[in-house]
Amino acid sequence: MEKHYSYTEIAEMLKVPISTLYLFKKEGTGPHTLRVGRHFRVSESDLKDWLLKRRD
């Protein structure tokens, strides 16, 4: 099973505020998310794909 990251974990990895991730989601420029209850999760493969696209 693939690992899924919370916005908190991603914010810590990228050293950005969580609010930045929510802004990206609102603008439609963030990684694909899954909603689990009240929380968003991002699969490891979706996070890697999103980071590669942001690098270019």
N, CA, C and O atoms as CSV, one atom per row, in Angstrom:
chain,resi,resn,atom,element,x,y,z
A,1,MET,N,N,0.842,-1.195,0.000
A,1,MET,CA,C,0.000,0.000,0.000
A,1,MET,C,C,0.881,1.250,0.000
A,1,MET,O,O,1.902,1.312,0.684
A,2,GLU,N,N,0.468,2.219,-0.766
A,2,GLU,CA,C,1.227,3.456,-0.924
A,2,GLU,C,C,1.036,4.386,0.283
A,2,GLU,O,O,-0.054,4.464,0.851
A,3,LYS,N,N,2.101,5.083,0.662
A,3,LYS,CA,C,2.032,6.029,1.773
A,3,LYS,C,C,1.266,7.275,1.355
A,3,LYS,O,O,1.371,7.734,0.217
A,4,HIS,N,N,0.503,7.810,2.283
A,4,HIS,CA,C,-0.225,9.069,2.074
A,4,HIS,C,C,0.228,10.066,3.131
A,4,HIS,O,O,0.370,9.718,4.304
A,5,TYR,N,N,0.453,11.309,2.710
A,5,TYR,CA,C,0.953,12.355,3.596
A,5,TYR,C,C,-0.152,13.346,3.934
A,5,TYR,O,O,-1.018,13.643,3.111
A,6,SER,N,N,-0.103,13.845,5.149
A,6,SER,CA,C,-1.010,14.924,5.554
A,6,SER,C,C,-0.406,16.248,5.101
A,6,SER,O,O,0.777,16.323,4.767
A,7,TYR,N,N,-1.228,17.280,5.094
A,7,TYR,CA,C,-0.720,18.608,4.755
A,7,TYR,C,C,0.346,19.048,5.765
A,7,TYR,O,O,1.296,19.738,5.395
A,8,THR,N,N,0.201,18.664,7.012
A,8,THR,CA,C,1.196,19.006,8.033
A,8,THR,C,C,2.548,18.401,7.685
A,8,THR,O,O,3.575,19.075,7.764
A,9,GLU,N,N,2.547,17.128,7.301
A,9,GLU,CA,C,3.802,16.462,6.937
A,9,GLU,C,C,4.430,17.104,5.706
A,9,GLU,O,O,5.642,17.313,5.659
A,10,ILE,N,N,3.608,17.415,4.717
A,10,ILE,CA,C,4.126,18.027,3.487
A,10,ILE,C,C,4.688,19.414,3.782
A,10,ILE,O,O,5.757,19.768,3.283
A,11,ALA,N,N,3.984,20.195,4.581
A,11,ALA,CA,C,4.459,21.537,4.937
A,11,ALA,C,C,5.810,21.463,5.647
A,11,ALA,O,O,6.697,22.276,5.387
A,12,GLU,N,N,5.963,20.491,6.539
A,12,GLU,CA,C,7.242,20.326,7.243
A,12,GLU,C,C,8.348,19.927,6.270
A,12,GLU,O,O,9.463,20.442,6.354
A,13,MET,N,N,8.047,19.006,5.343
A,13,MET,CA,C,9.056,18.566,4.365
A,13,MET,C,C,9.517,19.719,3.484
A,13,MET,O,O,10.706,19.868,3.205
A,14,LEU,N,N,8.547,20.541,3.046
A,14,LEU,CA,C,8.855,21.624,2.112
A,14,LEU,C,C,9.231,22.932,2.801
A,14,LEU,O,O,9.645,23.895,2.155
A,15,LYS,N,N,9.079,22.947,4.132
A,15,LYS,CA,C,9.385,24.146,4.924
A,15,LYS,C,C,8.559,25.351,4.459
A,15,LYS,O,O,9.082,26.445,4.245
A,16,VAL,N,N,7.241,25.110,4.310
A,16,VAL,CA,C,6.293,26.168,3.960
A,16,VAL,C,C,5.140,26.121,4.955
A,16,VAL,O,O,4.905,25.079,5.567
A,17,PRO,N,N,4.419,27.219,5.130
A,17,PRO,CA,C,3.235,27.200,6.002
A,17,PRO,C,C,2.138,26.311,5.406
A,17,PRO,O,O,2.012,26.205,4.186
A,18,ILE,N,N,1.362,25.688,6.259
A,18,ILE,CA,C,0.246,24.862,5.808
A,18,ILE,C,C,-0.715,25.699,4.973
A,18,ILE,O,O,-1.315,25.195,4.023
A,19,SER,N,N,-0.863,26.962,5.318
A,19,SER,CA,C,-1.777,27.837,4.581
A,19,SER,C,C,-1.393,27.926,3.102
A,19,SER,O,O,-2.262,28.124,2.253
A,20,THR,N,N,-0.121,27.785,2.788
A,20,THR,CA,C,0.332,27.802,1.395
A,20,THR,C,C,-0.249,26.615,0.637
A,20,THR,O,O,-0.672,26.755,-0.510
A,21,LEU,N,N,-0.269,25.452,1.271
A,21,LEU,CA,C,-0.831,24.263,0.629
A,21,LEU,C,C,-2.332,24.420,0.399
A,21,LEU,O,O,-2.851,24.020,-0.643
A,22,TYR,N,N,-3.032,25.009,1.383
A,22,TYR,CA,C,-4.467,25.243,1.215
A,22,TYR,C,C,-4.720,26.269,0.102
A,22,TYR,O,O,-5.698,26.155,-0.637
A,23,LEU,N,N,-3.851,27.258,-0.015
A,23,LEU,CA,C,-3.981,28.239,-1.096
A,23,LEU,C,C,-3.789,27.566,-2.452
A,23,LEU,O,O,-4.550,27.825,-3.385
A,24,PHE,N,N,-2.773,26.700,-2.570
A,24,PHE,CA,C,-2.551,25.963,-3.813
A,24,PHE,C,C,-3.776,25.121,-4.153
A,24,PHE,O,O,-4.171,25.046,-5.316
A,25,LYS,N,N,-4.379,24.487,-3.147
A,25,LYS,CA,C,-5.568,23.667,-3.383
A,25,LYS,C,C,-6.714,24.538,-3.877
A,25,LYS,O,O,-7.410,24.175,-4.825
A,26,LYS,N,N,-6.909,25.682,-3.239
A,26,LYS,CA,C,-7.989,26.603,-3.629
A,26,LYS,C,C,-7.804,27.094,-5.063
A,26,LYS,O,O,-8.774,27.224,-5.811
A,27,GLU,N,N,-6.556,27.367,-5.442
A,27,GLU,CA,C,-6.251,27.854,-6.789
A,27,GLU,C,C,-6.245,26.738,-7.831
A,27,GLU,O,O,-6.224,27.002,-9.033
A,28,GLY,N,N,-6.263,25.487,-7.361
A,28,GLY,CA,C,-6.215,24.359,-8.279
A,28,GLY,C,C,-4.822,24.018,-8.757
A,28,GLY,O,O,-4.667,23.297,-9.743
A,29,THR,N,N,-3.798,24.527,-8.073
A,29,THR,CA,C,-2.415,24.281,-8.489
A,29,THR,C,C,-1.687,23.322,-7.553
A,29,THR,O,O,-0.501,23.054,-7.745
A,30,GLY,N,N,-2.374,22.809,-6.555
A,30,GLY,CA,C,-1.764,21.893,-5.590
A,30,GLY,C,C,-1.806,20.458,-6.068
A,30,GLY,O,O,-2.361,20.161,-7.126
A,31,PRO,N,N,-1.217,19.565,-5.284
A,31,PRO,CA,C,-1.245,18.146,-5.646
A,31,PRO,C,C,-2.648,17.580,-5.495
A,31,PRO,O,O,-3.468,18.124,-4.755
A,32,HIS,N,N,-2.921,16.487,-6.196
A,32,HIS,CA,C,-4.217,15.802,-6.094
A,32,HIS,C,C,-4.378,15.292,-4.663
A,32,HIS,O,O,-3.463,14.680,-4.111
A,33,THR,N,N,-5.536,15.545,-4.068
A,33,THR,CA,C,-5.763,15.157,-2.683
A,33,THR,C,C,-6.912,14.169,-2.556
A,33,THR,O,O,-7.810,14.111,-3.396
A,34,LEU,N,N,-6.855,13.397,-1.480
A,34,LEU,CA,C,-7.949,12.533,-1.072
A,34,LEU,C,C,-8.482,13.106,0.223
A,34,LEU,O,O,-7.713,13.539,1.081
A,35,ARG,N,N,-9.777,13.111,0.364
A,35,ARG,CA,C,-10.360,13.621,1.603
A,35,ARG,C,C,-10.700,12.433,2.493
A,35,ARG,O,O,-11.438,11.532,2.093
A,36,VAL,N,N,-10.154,12.443,3.702
A,36,VAL,CA,C,-10.425,11.408,4.689
A,36,VAL,C,C,-11.030,12.112,5.894
A,36,VAL,O,O,-10.319,12.718,6.695
A,37,GLY,N,N,-12.355,12.024,6.015
A,37,GLY,CA,C,-13.035,12.780,7.064
A,37,GLY,C,C,-12.889,14.261,6.784
A,37,GLY,O,O,-13.280,14.745,5.722
A,38,ARG,N,N,-12.320,14.984,7.752
A,38,ARG,CA,C,-12.095,16.430,7.575
A,38,ARG,C,C,-10.707,16.740,7.048
A,38,ARG,O,O,-10.367,17.907,6.852
A,39,HIS,N,N,-9.902,15.716,6.815
A,39,HIS,CA,C,-8.495,15.913,6.498
A,39,HIS,C,C,-8.190,15.554,5.048
A,39,HIS,O,O,-8.841,14.699,4.449
A,40,PHE,N,N,-7.183,16.230,4.502
A,40,PHE,CA,C,-6.711,15.938,3.154
A,40,PHE,C,C,-5.454,15.096,3.253
A,40,PHE,O,O,-4.612,15.306,4.126
A,41,ARG,N,N,-5.341,14.139,2.345
A,41,ARG,CA,C,-4.149,13.298,2.246
A,41,ARG,C,C,-3.678,13.322,0.802
A,41,ARG,O,O,-4.480,13.434,-0.125
A,42,VAL,N,N,-2.366,13.215,0.624
A,42,VAL,CA,C,-1.759,13.219,-0.707
A,42,VAL,C,C,-0.907,11.961,-0.821
A,42,VAL,O,O,-0.056,11.701,0.029
A,43,SER,N,N,-1.140,11.181,-1.876
A,43,SER,CA,C,-0.348,9.966,-2.059
A,43,SER,C,C,1.093,10.338,-2.411
A,43,SER,O,O,1.367,11.412,-2.947
A,44,GLU,N,N,1.984,9.435,-2.101
A,44,GLU,CA,C,3.396,9.671,-2.356
A,44,GLU,C,C,3.651,9.903,-3.851
A,44,GLU,O,O,4.433,10.781,-4.214
A,45,SER,N,N,3.001,9.126,-4.711
A,45,SER,CA,C,3.214,9.288,-6.157
A,45,SER,C,C,2.651,10.623,-6.662
A,45,SER,O,O,3.268,11.268,-7.510
A,46,ASP,N,N,1.478,11.044,-6.146
A,46,ASP,CA,C,0.920,12.342,-6.546
A,46,ASP,C,C,1.808,13.489,-6.071
A,46,ASP,O,O,1.977,14.481,-6.780
A,47,LEU,N,N,2.371,13.354,-4.883
A,47,LEU,CA,C,3.261,14.395,-4.361
A,47,LEU,C,C,4.519,14.501,-5.221
A,47,LEU,O,O,4.951,15.603,-5.563
A,48,LYS,N,N,5.105,13.355,-5.570
A,48,LYS,CA,C,6.303,13.368,-6.416
A,48,LYS,C,C,6.008,13.975,-7.780
A,48,LYS,O,O,6.784,14.791,-8.279
A,49,ASP,N,N,4.885,13.581,-8.389
A,49,ASP,CA,C,4.504,14.135,-9.699
A,49,ASP,C,C,4.324,15.644,-9.623
A,49,ASP,O,O,4.805,16.373,-10.491
A,50,TRP,N,N,3.635,16.116,-8.590
A,50,TRP,CA,C,3.374,17.541,-8.422
A,50,TRP,C,C,4.687,18.308,-8.241
A,50,TRP,O,O,4.872,19.375,-8.826
A,51,LEU,N,N,5.594,17.762,-7.428
A,51,LEU,CA,C,6.874,18.439,-7.200
A,51,LEU,C,C,7.690,18.511,-8.488
A,51,LEU,O,O,8.331,19.527,-8.757
A,52,LEU,N,N,7.672,17.452,-9.278
A,52,LEU,CA,C,8.400,17.467,-10.545
A,52,LEU,C,C,7.831,18.500,-11.507
A,52,LEU,O,O,8.586,19.178,-12.204
A,53,LYS,N,N,6.515,18.629,-11.553
A,53,LYS,CA,C,5.896,19.626,-12.423
A,53,LYS,C,C,6.206,21.046,-11.955
A,53,LYS,O,O,6.382,21.942,-12.779
A,54,ARG,N,N,6.274,21.260,-10.636
A,54,ARG,CA,C,6.583,22.583,-10.092
A,54,ARG,C,C,8.036,22.961,-10.368
A,54,ARG,O,O,8.359,24.143,-10.485
A,55,ARG,N,N,8.900,21.974,-10.471
A,55,ARG,CA,C,10.321,22.238,-10.711
A,55,ARG,C,C,10.549,22.816,-12.094
A,55,ARG,O,O,11.446,23.640,-12.275
A,56,ASP,N,N,9.758,22.403,-13.072
A,56,ASP,CA,C,9.950,22.848,-14.462
A,56,ASP,C,C,9.500,24.235,-14.717
A,56,ASP,O,O,9.608,24.722,-15.842
